[in-house]
Amino acid sequence: MEAETREKNSFLLIVFIIVIIVVLAFVVYYSLMEMRSPAKKMAEISAKYGLANYEKSKLPKSITSDSTFLSLFKDDAYLQSRVLMAETDSVYLTINLSERVINIEISGVVVHSTAISEFEASKLITDGDEFTITSLLSAPMTIESDTSSIAKVPFVMKIAPKDTSEYKPDAIPDTAFYEPVNYIFETDRGIKIIVYQSEEIIQGDSNDRFMFDLRHRLIITLAAMKDIISFKVPEYQPFIKIKIPSADAKIIYRAIPKHGQIAVYL
C-alpha cells in the first residue's frame, strides 16, 4: 500500500515538473517572440519609409542625422500633412506633441484647440530612426476604425403623436448625465491614437479608464498568442497615448468623421 502511494506521489511529482517546464518554455518562447515584434515592425517601416526610398534625391546619409536638417524635415512633413488635409474640405485632427496641443481644423483654420495634459508614445516612435519615423508621418493618417466608451452620435428616439391632443413638449435635457470618455483610433499607418480623459470627475473614473485599457490589452494579448501559437511574430502596433479634459475629448471624438484624417508632429 505504501509502495503504491509512493509510486503515485512520484508520478504526480513528475507530471507537475513536466507541466512547470512546459509553462516556463512557453513563457520564454512568448517573451522572445514579443521582443522580436518591435524590431520586425521597425524593419517594415524602414523598408517603406527609410532613406533607401530617397535615393533619387541623392540625400547623403550624413545629413539625415544632422539635427538642423531633421528639425526642418519634421516641420516640412507636418506642414505637408496639414496642406493635404486642408484640401479635403473636411474636419481633421492635428496633434502637436512638441507644443502639447491637439487641434480640430477645417481648411487650415483651427476651430477647437485643447492642451494635452499628458502623453506617452511607444519607444519605436520616440527612439526609432528619426528620419524614418518623420517620413512615416509626412502624410496624414486615416482612421480605419475606433473603439470608444461613448457613442459617436448620441441616439434619441422620439415617437410622433397621432394628433395635437397627444403632443407633449420635449423634456429638458438632463445636463447632469455624465459618462467617462476614452477611445482609440486605429489608423492606416498601424499607429494607434489612444485618448483618455485627464480628470476624475466622479469617483470611479480611474477604474473605468483602467478597465477600458485592460480590455484593449487583452485583445492585443489574445491576438499575439494566436500568432505565437502559429509560430509567427506578433504584429506590433505603435501607439500615442494622450490625456485631455473630458469635455474636449468628447468634442473631438464626435467632430472627427468616422474615417477622418490625423497629422502628428513629434
Backbone as CSV, one residue per row, in Angstrom:
resi,resn,N_x,N_y,N_z,CA_x,CA_y,CA_z,C_x,C_y,C_z
1,MET,0.835,-1.214,0.000,0.000,0.000,0.000,0.856,1.245,0.000
2,GLU,1.880,1.206,0.891,2.795,2.357,0.986,3.580,2.523,-0.315
3,ALA,3.937,1.383,-0.922,4.691,1.423,-2.181,3.842,2.047,-3.287
4,GLU,2.549,1.680,-3.308,1.640,2.254,-4.304,1.480,3.753,-4.107
5,THR,1.403,4.179,-2.830,1.247,5.612,-2.517,2.469,6.399,-2.963
6,ARG,3.678,5.792,-2.672,4.917,6.454,-3.072,5.019,6.555,-4.588
7,GLU,4.590,5.462,-5.264,4.632,5.450,-6.729,3.677,6.502,-7.322
8,LYS,2.497,6.623,-6.693,1.511,7.608,-7.151,2.028,9.028,-6.940
9,ASN,2.631,9.256,-5.761,3.190,10.586,-5.454,4.325,10.935,-6.405
10,SER,5.149,9.936,-6.744,6.261,10.167,-7.679,5.738,10.512,-9.059
11,PHE,4.668,9.824,-9.462,4.064,10.095,-10.766,3.496,11.518,-10.827
12,LEU,2.804,11.914,-9.752,2.227,13.257,-9.703,3.322,14.320,-9.701
13,LEU,4.427,14.027,-9.021,5.550,14.967,-8.976,6.153,15.141,-10.362
14,ILE,6.292,14.009,-11.092,6.851,14.059,-12.447,5.942,14.867,-13.366
15,VAL,4.626,14.607,-13.250,3.660,15.352,-14.060,3.736,16.843,-13.749
16,PHE,3.828,17.167,-12.454,3.908,18.567,-12.022,5.160,19.241,-12.588
17,ILE,6.292,18.533,-12.548,7.561,19.082,-13.059,7.467,19.304,-14.571
18,ILE,6.854,18.342,-15.281,6.704,18.468,-16.739,5.843,19.677,-17.080
19,VAL,4.732,19.838,-16.343,3.839,20.982,-16.582,4.578,22.294,-16.352
20,ILE,5.349,22.360,-15.269,6.118,23.572,-14.963,7.111,23.871,-16.076
21,ILE,7.802,22.835,-16.566,8.792,23.015,-17.649,8.116,23.511,-18.921
22,VAL,6.949,22.923,-19.238,6.216,23.334,-20.443,5.765,24.785,-20.327
23,VAL,5.234,25.152,-19.159,4.778,26.528,-18.935,5.939,27.501,-19.041
24,LEU,7.068,27.174,-18.409,8.248,28.043,-18.464,8.774,28.167,-19.891
25,ALA,8.775,27.049,-20.622,9.240,27.070,-22.015,8.349,27.982,-22.857
26,PHE,7.020,27.896,-22.614,6.092,28.739,-23.372,6.286,30.207,-23.017
27,VAL,6.508,30.508,-21.724,6.728,31.889,-21.290,7.981,32.466,-21.947
28,VAL,9.055,31.664,-21.975,10.302,32.107,-22.607,10.086,32.328,-24.100
29,TYR,9.415,31.377,-24.751,9.122,31.469,-26.189,8.259,32.697,-26.485
30,TYR,7.227,32.903,-25.660,6.331,34.057,-25.828,7.107,35.366,-25.681
31,SER,7.974,35.425,-24.662,8.768,36.638,-24.404,9.701,36.944,-25.565
32,LEU,10.340,35.898,-26.098,11.269,36.101,-27.218,10.534,36.605,-28.460
33,MET,9.373,36.033,-28.731,8.593,36.462,-29.891,8.092,37.894,-29.720
34,GLU,7.693,38.252,-28.501,7.245,39.612,-28.220,8.395,40.605,-28.380
35,MET,9.605,40.202,-27.988,10.768,41.072,-28.120,11.130,41.303,-29.585
36,ARG,10.861,40.312,-30.427,11.166,40.437,-31.859,10.144,41.312,-32.577
37,SER,8.963,41.451,-31.995,7.858,42.152,-32.650,8.177,43.608,-33.010
38,PRO,8.686,44.445,-32.071,9.002,45.834,-32.432,10.092,45.933,-33.506
39,ALA,11.091,45.052,-33.420,12.174,45.078,-34.411,11.638,44.744,-35.799
40,LYS,10.715,43.785,-35.867,10.098,43.413,-37.140,9.304,44.590,-37.703
41,LYS,8.561,45.272,-36.837,7.765,46.419,-37.278,8.660,47.544,-37.766
42,MET,9.753,47.807,-37.054,10.673,48.870,-37.452,11.316,48.553,-38.795
43,ALA,11.612,47.270,-39.014,12.204,46.867,-40.296,11.211,47.100,-41.435
44,GLU,9.928,46.812,-41.188,8.892,47.042,-42.203,8.753,48.531,-42.514
45,ILE,8.778,49.353,-41.469,8.651,50.806,-41.655,9.866,51.349,-42.400
46,SER,11.060,50.868,-42.027,12.292,51.329,-42.673,12.308,50.966,-44.152
47,ALA,11.796,49.781,-44.470,11.767,49.343,-45.871,10.860,50.237,-46.718
48,LYS,9.820,50.773,-46.081,8.844,51.580,-46.816,9.136,53.077,-46.750
49,TYR,9.687,53.540,-45.616,9.862,54.985,-45.423,11.306,55.398,-45.121
50,GLY,12.240,54.449,-45.160,13.626,54.749,-44.824,14.374,55.510,-45.910
51,LEU,15.636,55.735,-45.661,16.488,56.522,-46.560,16.578,55.928,-47.956
52,ALA,16.481,54.598,-48.046,16.600,53.932,-49.346,15.555,54.431,-50.337
53,ASN,14.416,54.901,-49.831,13.352,55.403,-50.699,13.631,56.820,-51.210
54,TYR,14.713,57.419,-50.729,15.056,58.779,-51.132,16.341,58.809,-51.957
55,GLU,16.704,57.673,-52.538,17.939,57.587,-53.309,17.931,58.524,-54.514
56,LYS,16.739,58.701,-55.099,16.653,59.550,-56.291,17.009,61.003,-55.980
57,SER,16.720,61.409,-54.740,17.049,62.787,-54.359,18.503,62.901,-53.906
58,LYS,19.204,61.727,-53.867,20.634,61.683,-53.538,20.949,62.388,-52.220
59,LEU,20.177,62.059,-51.205,20.450,62.610,-49.876,21.656,61.894,-49.282
60,PRO,22.704,62.613,-48.901,23.837,61.953,-48.252,23.421,61.420,-46.887
61,LYS,23.899,60.229,-46.530,23.487,59.608,-45.280,23.821,60.463,-44.072
62,SER,24.920,61.213,-44.152,25.358,62.026,-43.012,24.345,63.121,-42.669
63,ILE,23.652,63.650,-43.696,22.742,64.780,-43.447,21.479,64.339,-42.711
64,THR,21.115,63.055,-42.867,19.880,62.582,-42.225,20.021,62.439,-40.712
65,SER,21.227,62.585,-40.203,21.424,62.563,-38.748,21.736,63.953,-38.208
66,ASP,21.749,64.945,-39.107,22.005,66.323,-38.693,20.755,66.899,-38.022
67,SER,20.898,67.460,-36.848,19.756,67.942,-36.067,19.009,69.076,-36.773
68,THR,19.738,69.962,-37.453,19.091,71.072,-38.156,18.247,70.560,-39.316
69,PHE,18.825,69.624,-40.082,18.086,69.039,-41.203,16.836,68.315,-40.718
70,LEU,16.975,67.521,-39.646,15.846,66.752,-39.123,14.738,67.662,-38.602
71,SER,15.129,68.775,-37.996,14.138,69.735,-37.497,13.341,70.341,-38.657
72,LEU,14.050,70.726,-39.721,13.387,71.287,-40.903,12.535,70.235,-41.608
73,PHE,13.057,69.014,-41.636,12.334,67.907,-42.272,11.018,67.625,-41.537
74,LYS,11.063,67.666,-40.197,9.857,67.448,-39.386,8.832,68.555,-39.632
75,ASP,9.307,69.799,-39.657,8.399,70.928,-39.914,7.749,70.803,-41.285
76,ASP,8.559,70.438,-42.282,8.049,70.316,-43.647,7.043,69.164,-43.753
77,ALA,7.338,68.035,-43.097,6.451,66.868,-43.138,5.096,67.193,-42.507
78,TYR,5.131,67.893,-41.384,3.887,68.267,-40.688,3.077,69.254,-41.527
79,LEU,3.781,70.205,-42.139,3.107,71.191,-42.989,2.472,70.519,-44.206
80,GLN,3.189,69.569,-44.798,2.653,68.834,-45.952,1.367,68.105,-45.581
81,SER,1.374,67.457,-44.414,0.189,66.731,-43.960,-0.992,67.670,-43.790
82,ARG,-0.744,68.824,-43.187,-1.826,69.787,-42.952,-2.366,70.347,-44.275
83,VAL,-1.478,70.588,-45.224,-1.907,71.106,-46.528,-2.782,70.076,-47.240
84,LEU,-2.356,68.805,-47.209,-3.122,67.743,-47.865,-4.516,67.600,-47.243
85,MET,-4.585,67.716,-45.914,-5.877,67.594,-45.244,-6.745,68.814,-45.482
86,ALA,-6.125,69.990,-45.557,-6.880,71.225,-45.779,-7.571,71.217,-47.133
87,GLU,-6.993,70.507,-48.092,-7.570,70.445,-49.436,-8.819,69.574,-49.515
88,THR,-9.091,68.806,-48.448,-10.240,67.884,-48.473,-11.549,68.554,-48.081
89,ASP,-11.501,69.748,-47.526,-12.700,70.456,-47.055,-13.458,69.652,-46.005
90,SER,-12.749,68.851,-45.242,-13.361,68.045,-44.187,-12.720,68.389,-42.844
91,VAL,-13.389,68.010,-41.767,-12.828,68.223,-40.436,-11.693,67.220,-40.224
92,TYR,-10.584,67.665,-39.664,-9.460,66.770,-39.402,-8.769,67.157,-38.102
93,LEU,-7.848,66.318,-37.670,-7.199,66.487,-36.368,-5.695,66.672,-36.530
94,THR,-5.129,67.630,-35.805,-3.675,67.799,-35.772,-3.206,67.655,-34.327
95,ILE,-2.169,66.856,-34.142,-1.630,66.597,-32.803,-0.178,67.047,-32.777
96,ASN,0.106,68.087,-32.014,1.465,68.601,-31.885,1.983,68.246,-30.497
97,LEU,2.756,67.158,-30.429,3.263,66.697,-29.136,4.356,67.608,-28.603
98,SER,5.062,68.274,-29.510,6.119,69.196,-29.099,5.547,70.372,-28.311
99,GLU,4.417,70.896,-28.794,3.763,72.026,-28.120,2.644,71.571,-27.184
100,ARG,2.436,70.252,-27.120,1.421,69.648,-26.252,0.033,70.240,-26.518
101,VAL,-0.367,70.196,-27.781,-1.681,70.734,-28.158,-2.309,69.850,-29.235
102,ILE,-3.626,69.723,-29.179,-4.365,68.960,-30.176,-5.476,69.851,-30.725
103,ASN,-5.561,69.941,-32.051,-6.498,70.874,-32.691,-7.466,70.171,-33.631
104,ILE,-8.686,70.704,-33.676,-9.625,70.350,-34.736,-9.510,71.464,-35.771
105,GLU,-9.298,71.088,-37.039,-9.133,72.094,-38.085,-10.070,71.825,-39.262
106,ILE,-10.410,72.880,-39.957,-11.168,72.800,-41.207,-10.511,73.753,-42.199
107,SER,-10.065,73.227,-43.315,-9.428,74.040,-44.366,-8.302,74.914,-43.828
108,GLY,-7.513,74.382,-42.916,-6.366,75.097,-42.383,-6.676,76.030,-41.235
109,VAL,-7.941,76.125,-40.849,-8.344,77.020,-39.757,-8.622,76.192,-38.508
110,VAL,-8.001,76.578,-37.398,-8.227,75.889,-36.123,-9.578,76.323,-35.557
111,VAL,-10.476,75.350,-35.346,-11.800,75.672,-34.812,-11.956,75.236,-33.358
112,HIS,-11.031,74.393,-32.900,-11.053,73.985,-31.488,-9.646,73.540,-31.100
113,SER,-9.168,74.052,-29.978,-7.816,73.738,-29.528,-7.841,73.257,-28.078
114,THR,-7.050,72.244,-27.798,-7.018,71.650,-26.461,-5.576,71.385,-26.031
115,ALA,-5.264,71.761,-24.810,-3.935,71.476,-24.260,-3.861,70.013,-23.837
116,ILE,-2.755,69.370,-24.147,-2.547,67.976,-23.760,-1.973,67.938,-22.349
117,SER,-2.671,67.264,-21.447,-2.217,67.188,-20.053,-1.006,66.273,-19.921
118,GLU,-1.101,65.091,-20.520,-0.013,64.110,-20.502,-0.021,63.351,-21.817
119,PHE,1.143,62.846,-22.190,1.182,61.958,-23.355,2.313,60.960,-23.221
120,GLU,2.156,59.857,-23.916,3.149,58.787,-23.925,3.132,58.151,-25.305
121,ALA,4.304,57.845,-25.826,4.391,57.190,-27.140,5.294,55.971,-27.027
122,SER,5.025,54.989,-27.864,5.852,53.774,-27.834,7.287,54.115,-28.222
123,LYS,8.234,53.324,-27.735,9.651,53.597,-27.967,10.009,53.564,-29.451
124,LEU,9.269,52.780,-30.222,9.531,52.735,-31.660,9.378,54.124,-32.270
125,ILE,8.415,54.912,-31.761,8.181,56.261,-32.271,9.172,57.258,-31.687
126,THR,9.429,57.158,-30.386,10.296,58.146,-29.728,11.784,57.863,-29.910
127,ASP,12.149,56.567,-29.969,13.566,56.198,-30.047,13.977,55.599,-31.386
128,GLY,12.999,55.417,-32.297,13.339,54.862,-33.610,14.095,55.880,-34.449
129,ASP,14.540,55.444,-35.624,15.276,56.342,-36.515,14.403,57.563,-36.845
130,GLU,14.899,58.753,-36.490,14.090,59.964,-36.595,13.691,60.277,-38.036
131,PHE,14.596,60.059,-38.975,14.299,60.324,-40.376,13.178,59.406,-40.868
132,THR,13.266,58.123,-40.514,12.267,57.150,-40.948,10.896,57.429,-40.340
133,ILE,10.858,57.721,-39.041,9.582,57.993,-38.364,8.950,59.281,-38.900
134,THR,9.776,60.280,-39.185,9.251,61.525,-39.756,8.677,61.283,-41.146
135,SER,9.351,60.431,-41.919,8.838,60.072,-43.248,7.490,59.361,-43.135
136,LEU,7.372,58.505,-42.120,6.120,57.790,-41.876,4.972,58.769,-41.608
137,LEU,5.298,59.868,-40.913,4.282,60.846,-40.523,4.174,62.019,-41.499
138,SER,4.834,61.903,-42.655,4.849,63.025,-43.611,3.556,63.148,-44.413
139,ALA,2.666,62.190,-44.249,1.346,62.248,-44.895,0.294,61.961,-43.833
140,PRO,-0.922,62.433,-44.016,-1.962,62.222,-42.999,-2.254,60.742,-42.763
141,MET,-2.583,60.410,-41.527,-3.045,59.069,-41.198,-4.569,59.058,-41.287
142,THR,-5.116,58.007,-41.847,-6.567,57.885,-41.975,-7.099,56.906,-40.934
143,ILE,-8.153,57.279,-40.248,-8.762,56.415,-39.239,-9.485,55.264,-39.937
144,GLU,-9.111,54.035,-39.585,-9.754,52.857,-40.172,-10.894,52.348,-39.297
145,SER,-10.715,52.442,-37.986,-11.749,52.006,-37.053,-11.491,52.668,-35.705
146,ASP,-12.474,52.580,-34.829,-12.290,53.139,-33.498,-13.043,52.324,-32.464
147,THR,-12.579,52.428,-31.227,-13.237,51.803,-30.078,-13.428,52.900,-29.048
148,SER,-14.637,53.017,-28.520,-14.914,54.142,-27.628,-15.866,53.757,-26.502
149,SER,-15.761,54.510,-25.402,-16.673,54.317,-24.270,-17.938,55.145,-24.431
150,ILE,-17.984,55.996,-25.467,-19.174,56.819,-25.724,-19.648,56.600,-27.159
151,ALA,-20.894,56.962,-27.410,-21.448,56.817,-28.762,-20.905,57.915,-29.670
152,LYS,-20.670,57.553,-30.927,-20.193,58.533,-31.902,-21.264,59.604,-32.142
153,VAL,-22.481,59.150,-32.308,-23.615,60.070,-32.492,-24.673,59.707,-31.456
154,PRO,-24.957,60.588,-30.506,-25.973,60.288,-29.486,-27.311,59.972,-30.143
155,PHE,-27.963,58.916,-29.658,-29.230,58.472,-30.260,-30.395,58.846,-29.353
156,VAL,-31.348,59.535,-29.923,-32.559,59.908,-29.180,-33.768,59.439,-29.981
157,MET,-34.607,58.574,-29.378,-35.789,58.067,-30.064,-37.011,58.899,-29.661
158,LYS,-37.736,59.392,-30.662,-38.947,60.167,-30.424,-40.114,59.513,-31.150
159,ILE,-41.247,59.426,-30.479,-42.459,58.873,-31.082,-43.387,60.027,-31.443
160,ALA,-43.731,60.118,-32.719,-44.594,61.207,-33.180,-46.021,61.007,-32.653
161,PRO,-46.649,62.068,-32.155,-48.032,61.954,-31.660,-49.010,61.725,-32.816
162,LYS,-50.105,61.032,-32.523,-51.117,60.781,-33.549,-51.822,62.072,-33.957
163,ASP,-52.047,62.922,-32.975,-52.659,64.224,-33.259,-52.180,65.220,-32.216
164,THR,-52.629,66.455,-32.339,-52.154,67.529,-31.446,-52.551,67.302,-29.995
165,SER,-53.599,66.523,-29.763,-54.037,66.281,-28.382,-53.040,65.432,-27.616
166,GLU,-52.232,64.643,-28.336,-51.233,63.784,-27.687,-49.850,64.431,-27.639
167,TYR,-49.763,65.635,-28.197,-48.453,66.300,-28.240,-47.976,66.670,-26.841
168,LYS,-46.689,66.369,-26.581,-46.051,66.761,-25.322,-44.723,67.437,-25.651
169,PRO,-44.475,68.585,-25.015,-43.195,69.266,-25.273,-42.026,68.370,-24.896
170,ASP,-40.913,68.568,-25.614,-39.712,67.797,-25.304,-39.250,68.078,-23.885
171,ALA,-38.838,67.010,-23.227,-38.322,67.184,-21.864,-36.999,67.927,-21.911
172,ILE,-36.745,68.684,-20.877,-35.476,69.420,-20.789,-34.350,68.406,-20.640
173,PRO,-33.311,68.504,-21.469,-32.215,67.533,-21.385,-31.616,67.492,-19.992
174,ASP,-31.233,66.280,-19.590,-30.610,66.095,-18.277,-29.130,66.464,-18.376
175,THR,-28.809,67.666,-17.964,-27.415,68.134,-18.055,-26.518,67.469,-17.023
176,ALA,-27.145,66.772,-16.071,-26.354,66.093,-15.040,-25.817,64.746,-15.537
177,PHE,-26.339,64.271,-16.709,-25.879,62.987,-17.238,-24.400,63.056,-17.578
178,TYR,-23.688,62.014,-17.214,-22.240,62.016,-17.410,-21.766,60.608,-17.754
179,GLU,-20.806,60.525,-18.642,-20.177,59.250,-18.974,-18.686,59.482,-19.214
180,PRO,-17.838,58.577,-18.734,-16.389,58.734,-18.935,-16.035,58.638,-20.415
181,VAL,-14.996,59.370,-20.822,-14.620,59.430,-22.240,-13.223,58.847,-22.450
182,ASN,-13.178,57.723,-23.128,-11.919,57.079,-23.514,-12.134,56.432,-24.879
183,TYR,-11.169,56.594,-25.779,-11.330,55.979,-27.093,-9.996,55.741,-27.785
184,ILE,-10.053,54.913,-28.828,-8.857,54.536,-29.589,-9.141,54.697,-31.075
185,PHE,-8.253,55.402,-31.773,-8.322,55.498,-33.225,-7.272,54.554,-33.820
186,GLU,-7.717,53.607,-34.650,-6.800,52.720,-35.369,-6.566,53.341,-36.742
187,THR,-5.307,53.592,-37.099,-5.019,54.273,-38.361,-4.408,53.345,-39.409
188,ASP,-4.430,53.816,-40.652,-3.902,53.019,-41.760,-2.388,52.881,-41.723
189,ARG,-1.707,53.674,-40.905,-0.247,53.556,-40.782,0.143,52.583,-39.667
190,GLY,-0.862,51.956,-39.065,-0.572,50.992,-37.999,-0.318,51.637,-36.649
191,ILE,-0.512,52.949,-36.559,-0.310,53.660,-35.296,-1.656,53.879,-34.618
192,LYS,-1.721,53.577,-33.326,-2.942,53.786,-32.564,-2.864,55.127,-31.831
193,ILE,-3.912,55.913,-31.959,-4.034,57.149,-31.189,-5.031,56.852,-30.066
194,ILE,-4.549,56.837,-28.840,-5.372,56.482,-27.685,-5.614,57.737,-26.850
195,VAL,-6.867,58.071,-26.651,-7.228,59.293,-25.919,-7.974,58.926,-24.638
196,TYR,-7.472,59.445,-23.511,-8.126,59.261,-22.218,-8.520,60.630,-21.664
197,GLN,-9.608,60.670,-20.912,-9.924,61.906,-20.203,-8.919,62.058,-19.066
198,SER,-8.465,63.271,-18.839,-7.385,63.506,-17.883,-7.850,63.603,-16.441
199,GLU,-9.090,64.090,-16.225,-9.534,64.336,-14.868,-10.461,63.239,-14.359
200,GLU,-10.586,63.141,-13.060,-11.536,62.228,-12.436,-12.713,63.067,-11.960
201,ILE,-13.754,63.115,-12.781,-14.904,63.974,-12.495,-15.766,63.377,-11.385
202,ILE,-15.989,62.070,-11.466,-16.710,61.390,-10.395,-15.878,60.202,-9.934
203,GLN,-16.169,59.727,-8.745,-15.432,58.593,-8.211,-15.649,57.371,-9.108
204,GLY,-14.582,56.743,-9.465,-14.676,55.568,-10.330,-14.203,55.807,-11.750
205,ASP,-13.939,57.071,-12.108,-13.459,57.363,-13.465,-12.132,56.667,-13.756
206,SER,-11.263,56.638,-12.756,-9.957,55.994,-12.950,-10.140,54.486,-13.143
207,ASN,-11.134,53.909,-12.475,-11.425,52.482,-12.658,-11.965,52.212,-14.063
208,ASP,-12.819,53.126,-14.548,-13.349,52.983,-15.908,-12.221,53.038,-16.931
209,ARG,-11.271,53.966,-16.721,-10.135,54.085,-17.635,-9.282,52.815,-17.575
210,PHE,-9.083,52.295,-16.357,-8.289,51.070,-16.178,-8.939,49.893,-16.903
211,MET,-10.261,49.740,-16.752,-10.970,48.629,-17.381,-10.982,48.776,-18.904
212,PHE,-11.117,50.006,-19.394,-11.070,50.251,-20.839,-9.705,49.850,-21.387
213,ASP,-8.650,50.240,-20.686,-7.289,49.912,-21.099,-7.042,48.409,-20.991
214,LEU,-7.572,47.787,-19.934,-7.383,46.346,-19.732,-8.026,45.543,-20.855
215,ARG,-9.257,45.931,-21.245,-9.932,45.235,-22.348,-9.125,45.343,-23.636
216,HIS,-8.563,46.527,-23.864,-7.736,46.750,-25.056,-6.488,45.870,-25.030
217,ARG,-5.846,45.781,-23.864,-4.634,44.969,-23.726,-4.942,43.477,-23.897
218,LEU,-6.092,43.049,-23.391,-6.475,41.641,-23.518,-6.672,41.262,-24.986
219,ILE,-7.283,42.157,-25.748,-7.483,41.910,-27.183,-6.133,41.767,-27.880
220,ILE,-5.189,42.668,-27.534,-3.842,42.611,-28.128,-3.141,41.309,-27.743
221,THR,-3.243,40.931,-26.452,-2.580,39.720,-25.960,-3.125,38.470,-26.633
222,LEU,-4.445,38.396,-26.779,-5.054,37.232,-27.436,-4.621,37.129,-28.900
223,ALA,-4.565,38.275,-29.573,-4.112,38.287,-30.966,-2.644,37.849,-31.061
224,ALA,-1.830,38.315,-30.098,-0.408,37.946,-30.080,-0.236,36.452,-29.825
225,MET,-1.020,35.913,-28.891,-0.925,34.476,-28.582,-1.333,33.637,-29.782
226,LYS,-2.339,34.099,-30.515,-2.777,33.382,-31.717,-1.645,33.319,-32.742
227,ASP,-0.932,34.450,-32.913,0.202,34.479,-33.850,1.337,33.580,-33.367
228,ILE,1.621,33.654,-32.062,2.733,32.890,-31.499,2.490,31.398,-31.594
229,ILE,1.250,30.973,-31.331,0.910,29.554,-31.445,1.078,29.082,-32.895
230,SER,0.869,30.005,-33.827,1.048,29.685,-35.256,2.492,29.886,-35.706
231,PHE,3.396,30.094,-34.732,4.828,30.287,-34.977,5.088,31.520,-35.844
232,LYS,4.313,32.572,-35.601,4.507,33.848,-36.289,4.843,34.924,-35.273
233,VAL,5.676,35.870,-35.678,5.991,37.003,-34.803,4.749,37.892,-34.706
234,PRO,4.304,38.224,-33.496,3.090,39.049,-33.349,3.231,40.405,-34.020
235,GLU,2.100,40.922,-34.496,2.089,42.243,-35.123,2.190,43.311,-34.037
236,TYR,3.207,44.149,-34.148,3.388,45.221,-33.162,2.696,46.490,-33.656
237,GLN,1.961,47.136,-32.770,1.248,48.361,-33.136,1.751,49.527,-32.280
238,PRO,2.521,50.429,-32.886,2.981,51.616,-32.149,1.776,52.433,-31.686
239,PHE,1.956,53.176,-30.613,0.835,53.932,-30.074,1.259,55.315,-29.602
240,ILE,0.287,56.194,-29.539,0.449,57.504,-28.903,-0.730,57.658,-27.953
241,LYS,-0.441,57.742,-26.660,-1.487,57.905,-25.648,-1.535,59.362,-25.205
242,ILE,-2.746,59.898,-25.168,-2.938,61.311,-24.852,-4.010,61.458,-23.781
243,LYS,-3.766,62.355,-22.841,-4.778,62.681,-21.834,-5.185,64.138,-21.998
244,ILE,-6.480,64.361,-22.159,-7.041,65.711,-22.305,-8.334,65.785,-21.500
245,PRO,-8.827,66.989,-21.215,-10.077,67.116,-20.461,-11.232,66.366,-21.120
246,SER,-12.128,65.843,-20.285,-13.252,65.029,-20.752,-14.101,65.734,-21.812
247,ALA,-14.462,66.991,-21.551,-15.328,67.729,-22.483,-14.668,67.875,-23.851
248,ASP,-13.367,68.174,-23.865,-12.648,68.324,-25.127,-12.511,66.982,-25.855
249,ALA,-12.268,65.914,-25.081,-12.150,64.585,-25.679,-13.451,64.195,-26.382
250,LYS,-14.577,64.521,-25.756,-15.882,64.200,-26.346,-16.118,65.019,-27.619
251,ILE,-15.770,66.297,-27.582,-15.940,67.166,-28.762,-15.128,66.627,-29.934
252,ILE,-13.882,66.262,-29.674,-13.000,65.768,-30.728,-13.540,64.471,-31.327
253,TYR,-13.929,63.538,-30.471,-14.406,62.238,-30.958,-15.630,62.388,-31.856
254,ARG,-16.534,63.262,-31.467,-17.780,63.405,-32.230,-17.647,64.349,-33.431
255,ALA,-16.593,65.165,-33.429,-16.393,66.095,-34.548,-15.659,65.442,-35.712
256,ILE,-14.724,64.535,-35.400,-13.924,63.909,-36.457,-14.738,62.835,-37.177
257,PRO,-14.773,62.856,-38.518,-15.517,61.843,-39.274,-15.030,60.426,-38.957
258,LYS,-15.876,59.453,-39.218,-15.558,58.051,-38.920,-14.243,57.618,-39.560
259,HIS,-13.989,58.102,-40.770,-12.721,57.798,-41.443,-11.963,59.107,-41.690
260,GLY,-11.900,59.912,-40.632,-11.205,61.188,-40.714,-9.696,61.030,-40.762
261,GLN,-9.005,62.166,-40.879,-7.544,62.145,-41.004,-6.868,62.832,-39.816
262,ILE,-5.632,62.392,-39.552,-4.866,62.903,-38.414,-3.433,63.182,-38.852
263,ALA,-2.905,64.322,-38.425,-1.478,64.622,-38.624,-0.818,64.743,-37.259
264,VAL,0.401,64.211,-37.159,1.115,64.211,-35.868,2.479,64.864,-36.029
265,TYR,2.809,65.742,-35.072,4.137,66.362,-35.014,4.779,65.941,-33.701
266,LEU,5.949,65.321,-33.792,6.638,64.828,-32.583,7.501,65.894,-31.944
